[in-house]
Amino acid sequence: MLVSMGSCIFTLVSLLFSTDPARIAASIVTGVGFIGAGCIIATRNRVIGVSTAASLWVTAGIGMLVGIGEEFLAIITALITLLILHVGIYLKRTLRRK
């Protein structure tokens, strides 16, 4: 929620006060990518946190959508994201059993 809200705030600020809003948007993507990279932990035979990192990135995108006034698209994206995450959990459990 905080990532989405922060992205929304930066997007609104860039639209209201910046001569180059695309620069702020690119910085949001880069910054959240950096945070997401910190969520990924790799060991010898296992990598964890990739879904968390991807979720952070999508959440930032949702916040940016809200910031530019595309609330409907943000809601649809959030619902699709939740569906994908739940399907991923189901597949992970199913594959572990087999």
Secondary structure, 3 states (H helix, E strand, C coil): CHHHHHHHHHHHHHHHHCCCHHHHHHHHHHHHHHHHHHHCEECCCCEECHHHHHHHHHHHHHHHHHHCCCHHHHHHHHHHHHHHHHHHHHHHHHHHHC
